Amino acid sequence: MRSALRDVDTEPPFGEEGDGCLAAARRWLARQVAIETAHRSGFHVIPVALIAGMIAIFALDWRPNLAATFIAAALFVAAAVSAASRPVLKAALVALAGLLVGALVSLIDLQRTDTTIISGTVTTRIAGTVLAASRDEKGHMRYLIAIAGTARPALSRPPQRAQIVVVAHHMPKQPGDPYDGLVRLSPPSGPVAPGAHDFAFQPFFDGVGALGFALGAPDARPAHGLARPPPLQGFERLRIGLEQIRDAMTARIAATAGGEAGAVAAALVTGNRAGISDETETWLRGIGLAHVLSISGLHLAIVAGSVLLLLRCGFALIPGLALRYPVKKIAAGAALIVAALYLLLSGGNVATQRAFVMLAVMLVAVMADRQALTLRNVSLSAIIVVLIAPHQVTTASFQMSFAATLALVAGYGDVMRWRPRDTLQVERPHAIRLLGLVGAALLGIAASSIMAGVATAPLAAYHFHRIAPFGLVANILILPLFTLIIMPLGLLGTLLMPFGLDAWCFHLMGLAIELALAIAAWLYALMPDHGTGPIAGIGVALLAGALLSFAYFASHLRWAAAPLAILGLLTIRDTSPLPQLLVYEDGRTIAAFEPSGAIAYLAAGRPRFVADQWARDFGSGPAPGDPAASPSRSLRRIQPPCDDKICRFTTRDGLRVVWTSDYKRTGEACDGGDIAIVARAIRLTHCRSGAILVTLRTLRETGSLAFSRDPATGKAVEIRSVAPSIQPWNRHRLAPWPHGRGRPKASKLRRPFRRTDRAADRTIDSAAERAANQAAGRAAGQAVAPTDDADQ
């Protein structure tokens, strides 16, 4: 590398001894390419190209032919190998090959995922096996069940797995126990608006095909026509054993630490977040510390780093051992083993797996006498992660963790290069040295928070429509507690748990967590977060390109990040006109935008979760569900003229909308408006008058809708949430509704709750929707900054 750089230094500088500006530019570019070649920056093209190809498949619905993609990728790889002497051409060919390989791996991932998502809401009796169990903050049990059979009715497309919430009092089931009972199942909800997050995406790849709740306590024996499923074998049996250990640890930690702090302590050690209250999540999310609740790179780094430091210091105290054996490598290997055990005990969700891969690459680099914190290791980790789970590249969890890690490693490398090396060591008093260490630690936390916050802010704004502008203050005040006290105590308590000596560790851990939560509540009340309003994807892509350029380029080409960042900031705000009308897929939640931008809802009823999402996606203030939040775009209810189950109103630009829940009045709705909404599953799909007809049957296929007015024709334009080329995770929308023989009677459905009135039935239905959406939101929220899923 040094010889290559010496040769480059002999080139004339830009603008000197040239035959003009063009020749000077060529020489300058050749110099930068030589520097990049010497630093082997071309390797970083591979993860970026792989991610681009995967995003094209999962986010842009690109569906190339599998065989043609494989052949084209092989040809580009061969061409890149033959172009080794031409670095620019080689990098371009590698990029094309990586893009096609990413697409190829994504297509294979889609084909091998065979999750059956239930095609509609149905009440049935199931027989299955409990795979995972947890208790939420309200004391309700939540089970992940492998369904072996259904009866009364026997479903034509039964899901393989279902997430069930049991409200009724019962003896809690343990992983591995059979589950039999009457349940109400629903598919995961779709996007609340075009372009919003699809809650069916993550459950599809997790194998969860239904969400819902139990109608009463579990039965003692299977229903007629069903049999107990056979005992689990092989990998599933091992998984059940780990789940039982995990549940026992969760219960012990929560009981020892006590209260809300116990729920947080259990989440930090075992990854079970079900007992954490919505208020605590709101505090931490609002101050930019939501990532501390989900086991990620921070927790694994603290645990592995603590083991590495303690073992290496302990070995150093034994001179004979330290001089004869590579104690640094031994300590790194032990840290890797402890991190792997932590991964298993935490449930091994995708975010934790990704963090473990990145940590494992760095620890292996230490054992191989290589530098651990390098951009090359970050790229290698990213390649491994995206090849294992390609669909994760579109999630906020992957994007934000990758961006934060990249920014931290690149920033750390720049600081180390700029730091003066030859400094005179001066003896100082111990107090001064201690203050210097504390100041350096606080400065490191501040610098890390700034770098990670700047890198992830555009992604947080795009995915969650919110940012935490005061995250720096929160990180300085709270992160030292987690780094120096909470996580080391959790590690020590876990190691002492088999010997029954862990109580004092988790008690102290609980006290430290209580202090952290008190600080979080104080900061949130003092400095609440704010919504960002609509965010344009092109602006986020340009800012991501700026981050990649600044981090990966070693030459002056890295300053291409400046114009990219400026363009990204100029275009990140979505300035497109607000839609005229929003229709949620239930056909009953409808909102219109007033000239001022205020969101007005039809009648009195609206699901809080949907309202929060619409306010965040299309508004400019914080979500209305947040405490201490006052959205700048006010919310009000439309009180249109209604007459016997039919309502009429007009949007801000004059679109006439007619809504009815009586299918007999469909013709009247069609004739009286530009948009006719019938909240029934009728078979009619078009209005004779030319108005757009929206029914529960059409909404099932299109998902939630947005309407705008065509300025040329004045007619309503429909925008779908679910693309016409139905994605694999939405194919259940085209399947027939669940059906079978022996449907239970309504009186039997109400008996477990002792409810007989229609209002109670609506309460049960809304509870089913909330439970289903909550499980989907939590499944999709394994991110650095999870979504607001408390009210789903």
DRENPATOR-923293 format. One record per residue: residue in one letter; y, x, z of N, C-alpha, C in turn. Coordinates in steps of 0.05 Angstrom, whole numbers, plus 5000, padded with zeros to 4 digits. Atoms other than C-alpha are relative to their C-alpha. Layout:
! residues N
aYXZYXZYXZ ...
This chain:
! residues 792
m497650175000500050005000502550175000 r497749834998504850565018500650134973 s499549885026503950914950501149804981 a498950205017505150264915503049955006 l497250044993511550164954501850234992 r498549775008513750884939500749984970 d499550025029512850754865502149794994 v498050215004516850114871502850105006 d497349904992522550484906501350164979 t498849845021523550914844501349834979 e498850175020525550304803503049985006 p497250034996533050234792500649735013 p499450254987536349704835501149804980 f499250225017538449034808502850054990 g497449975012544149094759500950284993 e499249725007544149854750498250114978 e501449855020542150284691498249814983 g501650195015539749674653501349964973 d499050075026540549414583501249725001 g498950264998543948784609498849855024 c500950154977542948244660497149924998 l502750095003536348004631498050235007 a501749774994533248704635500050065029 a499849954971535848804705498549795016 a501450214986533048134726496950054998 r502949955004526248324697499150235019 r500849784982526248984735500049915029 w499950104973528348634799497549835007 l502350174995522848114791497450175001 a502449835000517748664775499850145027 r500049874973519749014840499049805021 q500950204980518748374880497049944997 v502850055004512048244848498350245010 a501449774990509948954864499850005030 i500050024970511848854937498049795009 e501950214993507848204939497250094995 t502749905006501948544907499150205022 a500749804979502249114958499349865026 h500650154976502248595014497849804997 r502350185006496648204980500849715007 s499150274995500747564985498649794983 g501450195017496647254929497849845014 f502150144985491247064980501149735011 h498950254988495946535009500249784980 v499950215020495946164943497649825003 i502550164999488845934957500249765019 p499850244984490045485018502149804991 v497950185010496445204988499049834977 a501150145023492945034923497849805008 l502150194991486944724959501249755013 i498750234987491444285001501449824980 a498750165021495444064940497949834985 g502050165014489043854904498949785017 m501050204982486643474965502049775004 i497950214997493243114974500149834974 a500050155025492942914900497849795000 i502250194999486242574913500549785020 f499950204979487542234979502649855002 a497450134997494942084976501149894974 l499050095026496442024902497949864983 d502150155013489841694882499350124973 w501049875025488142204828497050005001 r502950025001481042094806498950134974 p501149875024478742624755497049984999 n502949995003471742664728498850235015 l501249794982467143054775499050244983 a501149785016463543454721502250164986 a497849875014469943604682501650175020 t498649854980473343834746498550255007 f501649764993467644304763500150214978 i500049815022467544614694502850134997 a497349885002475144704691500550195023 a499549824977475245014761498550264995 a501549765005469745504741501350174978 l498649855022473545704677502550135011 f497649884989479945824716499350235019 v500849784983476346244767499250254984 a500849775017473246674712502450124987 a497649895012480046744679501650165020 a498549854979483246954745498750275005 v501449744996477947494754500650204978 s499449835023479247764684502950094999 a497149945001486847774696500850155025 a499449864976486448234756502450194997 s497849815004491448724725502749874996 r497550155005496748184715500449815024 p499950154974498547934786501249724997 v498750265002503147364765498249804986 l501950175014498147084715497649935018 k502350044982492547174765500749805022 a499250194979496446804819500149714989 a499850265012497746224771497249884995 l502750095005490446184751498549935026 v501250064974488246214823501049745011 a498850254991493045654839498749764986 l501350225014490145214784497149965008 a502850024992483045384804499849885028 g500050114973484645234877500649715001 l499450285001487744574860497649834991 l502450145010481544364821497850015020 v502149984980476844614875500749815023 g499250194979480844214927499449724991 a500650275010480243594883496949965000 l502950035002472743724873498849965028 v501150034973471343804948500849735011 s499250264991475343174962498449784988 l501750205013471442774911497249995012 i502749994987464943004943500249885027 d499650124974467642815011500149704999 l499950295003469142114986497349894994 q502650115008462242034955498050015022 r502049984979458342265016500749835024 t499250174978462241805063499249714992 d501150265008458441145062500549795022 t499350194979461840765119500349724989 t499750285007461040015113502149875018 i497950144984467539675136499649704996 i500450295001466738945153502249884984 s498250105020470138515102501849775010 g498350214988473438005149499449965029 t500450064972473937735219497649815003 v502350174996467437435244499150035029 t501250004974464137255310497049994997 t502849975003456937465316498850135025 r501449864979451637725364498950264989 i500949745009449938455360497950125019 a501849834983444538925386500550284990 g499449735007446139655388499750195023 t500149794980446740295427502850115005 v497449904993452840545464500150304995 l499749725006455041215435502150135017 a497849904983461441305477501149785016 a498850204982464640945535502450125013 s497649914986471540985566501349765012 r498550214987476040575611503050044995 d497149975006483240435590501749975024 e498150014978489440405633499949735014 k500150264987488239665647497349955013 g502650034988481139775671497949884982 h501950125019477839485609498250224988 m501949815011471739835581500249994969 r500049985029471840085510497550154991 y502549885008465240235475500050064970 l500749955028463340565410497049954998 i502750105001456940215390498850054972 a501649985025451740395337498549744997 i501150275003449839705311497350024986 a502750005012442439605298499449734986 g500550265013442638865279502149795010 t498250224994446838225279498549734997 a501450265002444837495288502049785007 r498450244996448036805287503050044998 p501449965025450536965236499150294996 a500949735008446637545208501850094977 l498049925019451937925170498750124975 s501049895025450838095097500750294997 r499149725001454738755105500750095028 p499449924972454038965178501050285001 p499049734997458039575199498050175015 q501849824985454240185223500950045029 r498849964973458940285282502349815004 a497750184993464039855318501250105026 q498549944975469339985371500649745013 i499950264986468939425423501550045026 v498750014974473539265481498849765016 v501250214982470338875539501949955023 v498250084979475138505584498649895024 a501550134978470038125625498850205019 h501149834980467538415690497050044995 h502849945004460738755682499450285010 m500849744992456739355703500450194976 p499449835023459539915658497550124987 k502149875015454940165604500550304998 q499949715004453440905596499150074972 p501049915026452541285531496950025000 g502950015001445341165509498949735008 d501050264992444840475540500149804977 p499950215020443239865497502449815005 y497850204998448839365483499249764984 d500650265012447438635468502049805009 g498050204992452538085466501449884976 l498450145019457237625430502750144997 v497649855005463037985397501549884977 r498350085023468837845350500950254987 l499549765015469438375297502149964978 s498150015021475038525249500250274986 p499549745012476539065198502550135010 p497449884993481939575213502249894982 s497750115015488739325192500950204979 g498949835021492039585130502850095007 p497249914995499139875122501749755007 v498250224993504639445153502049964977 a498150025022508839575090499250204979 p500649805020508239945024500950285008 g499449734993507940685037499650075029 a500549944972506340615111497250105004 h502749894993500240905146497949784997 d502350185003493640575128498150055023 f501749974976489740455192497149984994 a502850005007483240385154499150284991 f500749745011483441115130498350165019 q501549844981481241485192497449885009 p502650124992475940985216497950024978 f501949985022472841015146498650275001 f501249745000471641765152498750065028 d501349974974469741705226497549845002 g502450164999464241215209500349745016 v499550244985467440635248500849784980 g499650215020466840005206501149745011 a499050254989469339465254501350065027 l498549984975474139385312500149725012 g499950274989474338805361499650005030 f500350034971472738545430497649815005 a502350164992467038215467500949745011 l499550274989466937475483498149975024 g501650014975464437545554498750275005 a501349754993460238065588497550044983 p502549945016454338415553497749845011 d502450154993447838025553497950195012 a502249844988441738255592497850074981 r502149955019437238215532501049924972 p499150075027437938165456499749704994 a500150285008439337485424497449964984 h502450075016433737115388500350114972 g500049885026432037475324500850294999 l499249724998434438145348498150155019 a501649834983430638725379501550245009 r498749764990432539315420499750234980 p500249785019434239915376498250225011 p501749774991429540515379501750215013 p498549794987431541095423501150204979 l498749805018436241595391498550265000 q501549755002433242245367501950224989 g498649785012435642935347502850045008 f497149944995443043065341501349785016 e498750224985444942365366499250015029 r500849984972440842475429501550225015 l498449794988444343135442502949915004 r497350104997451042795430500249815024 i500050184977449242255481500050155026 g500049844976447642785532502750125006 l497349894996454343115521502049785009 e498350214993457842445526499649925029 q500550064972454442305593501350215018 i498749794984456742975620503149974999 r497150045003463742845593501049775017 d499150234984464142155625499950065030 a500249934972461742425692502450185008 m497749824994467042975689502649845001 t497550165001472442475670500349845025 a499850164976470842015728500650175024 r499549824977470642595778502950115000 i497349895001477142905754502149785006 a498150224996480842235752500149915029 a500150084972478442055822501250215018 t499049784982480142735852503050034997 a497149965004487042815821501549755008 g498950254992488542075830502349904983 g497850135014493141575796500450084971 e499449935027496641705731499550304995 a500549715003496142455743497050054995 g502949965005488542385746499249934972 a500650075028488342035678500950224982 v499149785017492542595648498350255004 a501749774996488343135681497349974986 a502550055014482042815654500350044970 a499549975029485142795584500250294993 l499749715006486843535588497450155000 v502649864998479743735607497949894982 t502250125016475243235572501049874975 g499050125025479842955518500049705001 n500150294998478942235543502749905009 r497350094995485941925538500249715006 a499950294998483941205549501549915025 g498850094975486641175621503050055002 i497249934999493641425605501749754993 s498450245005498940885609501850034976 d498150005022503540695552502650135008 e497549904991509540885594500050315000 t500249715000507141605603500150114972 e499949915028505841675529502849984988 t497350035010512741405514501850225010 w498349784990516041915560499550264985 l500649755012512342505532500650014970 r499450015028513042275460503050014995 g497150005003520542155469501350275004 i498849734996521842865493498650214985 g501349805017517343195442497750155012 l502349864987511443365487497449834998 a502450175002506342845463497550174994 h502349845007501943415438498550115024 v501449894977500243625509497849815009 l502150194992495942995517497550024984 s502449975018491243145459499250294999 i501049725000486943765463500350124973 s499449885026489544215409500250305004 g499849714999491344935396501350105026 l498749924975495844975458497950035022 h501950004978490244795506497850214995 l502049805005484945225472501150285003 a498849734997489645815469500450075029 i499649954971491245745544497350075013 v502649964987483945685563498850274991 a501249755010481446255518501750245008 g498349784991487446685534499750075029 s500549954972486346595608497450155005 v502649864997479046805602500250294990 l499749735011480847395558501650185019 l498349844983486347635605498550075026 l501349954975482247555669497750194997 l502349835003476047885642500950294994 r499249735007479748465611501350145024 c498849884976483748585675497850075021 g502249954981477348525716498450244992 f501549775010473649025672501750265004 a498349774997479649495676499950115029 l500249914972478649535752497550165005 i502449854997471849845741500150234979 p499649785020473250525707497550074984 g502549935015465950675690499449804978 l500550205020465350015653502150004978 a497950015020472150045619499950244982 l500049765017471050755593497550024983 r502549985015463950655567499649774980 y500650235016464149965536502649884988 p497650135011469049585490500649745014 v499650234983471449125544501849794987 k498350195014476748815499498449814982 k501750165017471448585450498249815016 i501750174983466948335506501649765011 a498350224989472747935536500649804978 a499550185022474347645467497549834994 g502450155005467047445457499649795022 a500350204979466847105525502149784997 a498050215005473346745509499249814978 l500950175022470346495445497849815009 i502150184989464246225482501249785017 v498750204984468645875533501549804983 a498650185017472845575478498049814986 a502050175012466545315444498949795019 l500950194979464144995509502249795005 y497850194997471044685517500149804977 l500150185024470444405446497949795004 l502250194996463744085463500749795022 l499450184977466143795530502349814993 s497650175006472543515500499449784979 g500750205019468743085450500150094971 g500149885026470043525390501449834979 n498550155021475243085354501050204979 v499349835023477943345288502350195007 a497849834993484343615318499150245017 t501149794984480444015369498350194983 q501649835018475544265316501850194984 r498249845016481344505274501350235017 a498949804982484544865333497950225007 f502149814993477845185350499550194977 v500449825023476945455279502250214999 m497849815000483845775281499750215022 l500349814978482546075349497750194996 a502349845004475646315330500550224980 v499349795020478346685269501550235013 m498449804987483347045312498450175021 l501649854981478347235367497950174985 v501849835016473347485314501650244989 a498449775010479047905286500450215022 v499849814977479948215356497450155003 m502549864998472548365359499450194977 a500449825023472848685290502250214998 d497849804999478749125310502149954979 r497950075018483548745267502249865016 q497850144986490348455285499549704999 a500750284998489447745309502149814988 l497850185009496247415295501150104974 t499049945027497047505220500049764983 l499950235019498847035164497449984985 r502650015014492247225130498049845017 n501850154983488446945190500749705000 v499250285001492546305188499049874974 s501050115026490846215114497049975000 l502950024999483546365126499149775017 s500650234983483345855182500549744985 a499450255015486645335138497949954978 i502150035021481545465082497549885012 i502550104987475745355130500349715008 v499550274989478844735161500049794977 v499850215022480444375095497449984985 l502650035014473644535065498049845017 i501750154982470244235127500749704999 a499150285000474443595128502449974982 p497850015020478543525064501949775005 h498250234997481242835082502150045021 q498149954978484943125142502750104990 v497549885010490243445097502349804998 t497950205002494042785092500949905027 t499350104974494342665166502350175013 a497849864986500342845210498950225018 s501149804982495743215257499650274986 f500449755014493643735206502650124990 q497649895012500343805172501950125021 m498249904980504343885236498950255014 s501149774987499444365269500050254981 f499949775019498944795206502850104997 a497249915003506544805198500950155025 a499149874976507644985271498750285003 t501449754998502345535270501150204980 l498949825021505045825205502850105008 a497349924992512245825232499950205023 l500249834976510146145298499050284992 v501149735007505946705267502050154982 a498049865017511146855213502450095016 g497849934983516746845264499450235018 y500949784982512847285312499950264984 g500249765016511547775256502750124993 d497349905005518947815238501350125024 v498949904976520947915310498850285006 m501249744995515948485318501050214981 r499049805019518548825255502850075006 w497249954995525748765276500550135028 r499649904973524648975349500250305000 p499849714999526949685364497550125014 r502549894990520850125377500550235019 d499649764983523750765408502249935021 t498250074979526950515472499450175025 l500449834976527950945534499249835023 q500950154977523950695593501550095025 v498549954976528250645655498849865023 e501150124976525550525724502049805012 r498350204988528349875753498749895025 p501250124976527349525819498149784992 h502050215006521549045823501249734996 a498750265003526148445831501249974972 i498850015027529848625767497849974979 r502250025019523248725730498849725000 l501150274998520648055755501949804986 l498150185014527047705732499950054970 g500249945029526348055665497649874988 l502450125010519247805657500449694998 v499550295001521347085675501949934977 g498150055022527247125627498750034973 a501449975025522747395572498149774994 a501850235003517746835584501649754991 l498450235007523146305581501250034972 l499049955027526146625519497849964979 g502350045019519246635486499449704996 i500550295002518245895502502249874983 a497850125015525145725475499850074970 a500249925029524146135411497649854987 s502350145011517245825401500649714995 s499350285004519945125411501849964977 i498150035023525545235362498650044974 m501449955026521045525308498149784994 a501950225005515545005316501549744996 g498550255004520644445323501349974973 v498750015026524444625260497949964978 a502150025020517844695221498849724999 t501450264999515044025244501849764999 a498150225000521343605247499949834975 p500250175024521143375174497449844999 l502550155001513843185180499949785021 a499850214980515042815245501749774991 a498350215010520742435213498649844978 y501350145022516442265152497849825011 h502350154991510242035190500749805021 f499550174977513241735253502849895000 h497250095001520541615233501450045026 r498649944975522841935296499950315004 i500049724992524742625322500850015029 a499249954973525742905391502050225001 p498049795002532343275388500350175025 f499849854975531843495461497450135008 g502649884994524843785456500250285012 l499749734989527444485471500350005030 v499650024971529844285540497449935014 a502550084988523243935555497950225000 n501949785002519144525531500550215021 i499349794980522945015576499449915028 l500450104973522344565637497049945007 i502650104994515244305630497750184990 l502249845010511044775587499150225019 p501049814981510945325640498149895020 l501950124981507544835687497349984987 f502650025013502044705636498850274995 t501149745007501345425616499150165024 l500649824977501445765684498549875023 i501250134977498845235732497949804992 i501750235005495844605703497450084985 m502349945015491144875650498250215013 p501749824985488745485690498549875023 l501450154979487145015748497849834989 g502150165013483344565701497650164992 l502249825007479345145675498450095024 l501449924975477745395745498449775012 g501450224989475944705769497549934984 t502350055017471244605710497750205006 l502049804994467745255725498749965028 l501050044973467045075799498649735003 m501150274997464744355786497050005004 p502950014995457244505781499350085029 f500549924972457744805852501349825020 g498750184982461744235881502450115015 l497749874987467744675897502549954985 d497850045019472644375847502249825011 a498150214991476343855890502850125004 w497349894994482044315912501450074974 c498749945026483244535839501249764987 f499050245014483943835811502149865017 h497850124984488043605871502650144995 l497649855007493044165859500949944971 m499450065028492644025785501549734998 g498750265000494443295799502950015010 l497249974989500543495841501850134979 a498349875020503043955785500549804977 i499650205022502043395733502049795009 e498150194990505842905778502950114997 l497449885003511643395778500850004971 a499449995029511243475702500849724990 l499450275008511142715693502749915011 a497450074989517142635739502250124984 i498049875017521043135698500249864973 a500050145026518842785634501549735001 a498750264997521142105660503050045002 w497149954997527842395681501350084974 l498949915026528942745614500149774980 y500050225019526942125575502349805005 a497850184993531941685613502650124993 l497549865004537242215604500550054970 m499749925028535842405531497949864983 p502050145016531841865494500150094971 d500149925029529442005423501249784983 h498850195019532241655362498349984975 g501350035026529241375299501550134978 t498749865022530741705233500549814977 g499750175023530241115186498350094977 p501749935023527141155117500250294992 i500249725008524941855096498750024973 a501049975027523742065024497950235000 g502149805001517342445009500850254985 i499249765016520642904958501650195017 g498649824983525343175011498250155019 v502049874983519543315058498550214985 a501549815016515743665002501750254995 l498249775005521844114987500350165025 l499849854975522544295060497450145007 a502649874996515144445064499850254982 g500049775018515944895003501850225011 a498349794988521645255039498650155022 l501549874979517245385099497950194989 l502149835012511545645056501250254986 s498749775013516346095016500950215020 f499049814980519546395077497850145016 a502249894984512946505114498350184983 y502149875015508446745058501150234982 f498949785017513047175013500850235018 a499249754986514047895036502550134989 s497749875013519448084987502549825002 h497650175001526347804972499549734988 l500750265010522847224939499949795022 r500150194978522346915008502749855003 w497550134998529746745003500349764980 a500150255016527846214952499849765019 a500150224981526845815016502849885005 a497350114995534445735022500749774982 p499350235017535645314960498049765003 l502050224995529144924973500849855025 a499350144975531444775044502549834996 i497650155005538344555020499449754984 l500750245016535444094967498449805016 g501650184983530443825018501849845019 l498250144982535943655067501849804986 l498450195015540043325013498549764990 t501650225011534342894989498149875020 i502050104981530442755053500649715008 r499350274992534242115067499349814977 d500750205021531241525028502349814997 t497650175005537341184998499449774982 s500750235017533540674956500749745015 p499350254987535639954969497849895017 l502050134984532139585024498849774985 p501250245014527239055001501249755010 q499050264992529038335003498349875022 l501850154983522938095040497650185006 l502549874992516938375078498049785009 v502050194992510437995086497650155010 y502349864988505038255133497449864989 e502550105013497738155111498849765015 d501050244987496637595163501349754988 g498750235013501237145120501949855018 r498350154982505136925182502350175011 t497949824991509337535200501750084976 i498349975023515237535152502850085009 a497349904993521937905154501750024975 a498049965021528137915111502250195009 f497849824993533838415108502649874993 e497450115004540838175116501950204987 p498249815013546838485080500750245018 s499349784982548338905142497750195005 g502449834995541239185142498449905023 a501550114978539038775202497549874991 i502650125006531838555203499849735014 a500250274989530937805213497249904995 y502850095001524137495227499849704998 l500450285004521536825206499049885027 a500850154976521136345266499950185024 a500049864974519536585336497850215002 g502349824995512836935330500050244982 r500449755016512037655308498550205017 p501449794985506938185330501950235006 r498249794992510638705369499550264985 f500649755014506939275335501250004972 v498950025027508839035265503050025001 a497149994999516038925286501050285006 d499249724994516439625316499850174975 q500449835023513639935253502149944978 w498050075020518339555207502750105008 a497449914991524339725250500250314996 r499949715003522340465248500050084971 d500249925028520540485175502549944984 f497750095016526640115149502650005015 g497550004984531640155206501050285004 s498849744995536040725230500150065030 g500049964971535040645305497350045011 p502649974987529440735355498449744998 a501750235001523640265356500649815022 p499250194979525039625394498049995023 g501950004978518739715435500550215020 d499649784981521340335469501949925022 p498150054979524540275537502650164995 a497449865002531840465540500950034971 a499349985028532340365465501649764992 s498350215011537639965430500450054971 p499949945029536539955355502749944989 s497450045012542740035314499949774979 r500350235017540039525266498749775016 s500950204981539438895307497749834988 l502250175007533338435306500749725008 r499650284993533937685303497949844986 r501950185012529737095284501349814980 i499150205020530636675222499249725010 q500650284994531135935238500449834975 p499650145025530235645168499449705004 p500850284999529834905154497049964997 c502950045001522634705169499549715002 d500750285001519334045156497049984999 d502950055000512133925177498450224987 k501549775009509034615167501050124974 i498949875024513634825110502850085006 c497449894994519835265115501250124975 r498649905023525035465065502450175009 f497749844994530136025066500650184975 t499049845023534036485018500650285010 t499449724992534437245020502950074993 r497249925003540937635017500950004971 d499349995028540737684941499249744985 g500550265013538736964929497249934993 l502850085005531136974925499249775019 r500850234985528536304947497150035009 v502649964988522536354994499149745014 v501250244987518035775015497450085013 w502449934985512835865069498749745011 t501450234990507435365089497350085011 s502749964990501035345129498249784992 d501650235010498634705095499350044971 y500849945028494634855032500649764982 k499550245017495934135008502950014989 r497349995009503234315000500650254983 t499749765017502034914955501849944976 g498450075024504934564894503049975007 e497250034991511234384933501350285005 a499049734995511935114955500650144974 c499649865026511135364883502449894986 d497850115015516134884855502750045013 g497449994985521435004909501050285004 g499149734994522035764909499250204979 d500849775016521636434874497550135011 i502449894987516336654924498949785018 a501450214984511336164953497850145016 i501949884982507436385014498449785014 v501850204988501435975035498150155018 a501549854980498236215099497249885003 r502850105001491335965078498650154978 a501649855020485636275038499249824977 i500650175022486235824978499250174976 r500949855023483236014911502150024978 l497949995020489535884870501450275002 t498749745000492836544849502750004986 h497550005015498736334806501349735002 c498450245001504235814806500649924972 r499350095027505435394744503050044995 s497149975003512935464757500850294994 g499349725004512636224749500750145026 a499449874974513936354823497650175008 i502149824990509936904857498649855023 l501550144979504336594899498650215017 v501349824980502136954962498349835018 t501850144982496036715000498450205016 l501649814984491337005051497950134982 r501949885018486437124994501350234984 t498649795015491537514953500850235018 l499249804981494037885015497750185008 r502349854993487038105030499650234980 e500349805021486938484964502450194998 t497549845003494238724962500950135025 g498949914975495438855035502849895004 s497350094995502438755063501750044975 l498350005025507838625010502950045007 a497149984999515038804999501049884974 f498850125023519438414951502950094996 s497249945007525738624915500849834976 r499050165022530038304861500650184976 d499549855024530038564790502949944991 p497250055007537438654774500449904971 a499850085028536138534699499349714996 t501050275005532137894702500649815023 g499550164977533837654772497449895013 k502550094989526437534786499050185023 a501149854977522537754847497950204989 v501949795007518538404841498350065024 e501949974978512338484884499150305002 i501049734995510539164915497749995019 r502450024983503539244943499850245019 s500749784982501139655002497550144992 v502649895009494139744973500150014970 a499849965028493940034904497949834985 p501950155016490539624848497350144997 s502549845001485440194841499150045028 i500750004972482540034909498850265009 q501149754989481340664950497449945014 p502650054987474340754980500349885028 w499750114973476940595050501149725000 n499150275002479639935025498249824982 r501850165017473639704983499049755014 h500950254986471739205037501849764994 r498250225007477738795014499049854976 l501150145023473938634950497349885005 a502650114994467438464984500349715010 p499950274990465637745002500550005030 w499550034971467837495071497350005014 p502650014986462437585124498949725002 h501250274999457537025121497050045008 g502850014993450536835143499349735011 r500950254990446636285175500250005031 g500050034971447036015246502650085013 r497449934989454536095258500349865027 p499750134974455935965332502149785000 k498050224999459635325349502450095016 a497549924987466735355373499849985030 s500250034971464935095442498650245013 k501449774989460235675452501850255000 l498249775000465536175432502049995023 r498050014979470335915484498850015028 r501250024974465335855540500450255018 p499649764983465736585564502850025012 f497349984990473236515573500949735013 r499350264989473135775595502649904989 r497650095013478535615545499349794979 t500650215019478734975505502349924983 d497750105015485734885479500650194977 r499449845023488435145413501750245007 a498349784993493635575446498350235011 a501849784990488035955482498550134977 d501349885023484436045416501950204986 r498149825012490736355387500350255017 t499849774982491136805448497650194995 i502349845005484037035435500250154974 d499749875026485537175362502050225002 s498049794998491837565380498950245016 a501249784985487837965431498150164982 a501849865019482738125377501650184982 e498449835018488138375331501250245015 r498849774985491438795385497850205007 a502149814994484739095406499250164976 a500849875025482839245334502050214992 n498049825009489439555316500450235020 q499749794981489839945381497850224996 a502149805005483040275368500550154975 a499549865026485040425296502350205004 g497849824996491640715319499350255015 r500849774984488541155371498150184984 a501749835017483241385320501750164981 a498249865019488941565272502050175014 g497849864986493341855326499250265013 q500749744989489642505342501750214987 a498049835013495842875324501650155020 v498249864982500843355353501949805012 a498350214990505442755360498849734992 p501450245008501342115361501849774994 t498450235007503741455333500249815023 d499850214980505940865374497849804996 d502250185003499340525381499549825024 a500550144976500140205448500049704996 d499750295003501939515422498449894977 q501550095022497039485365497849815009 
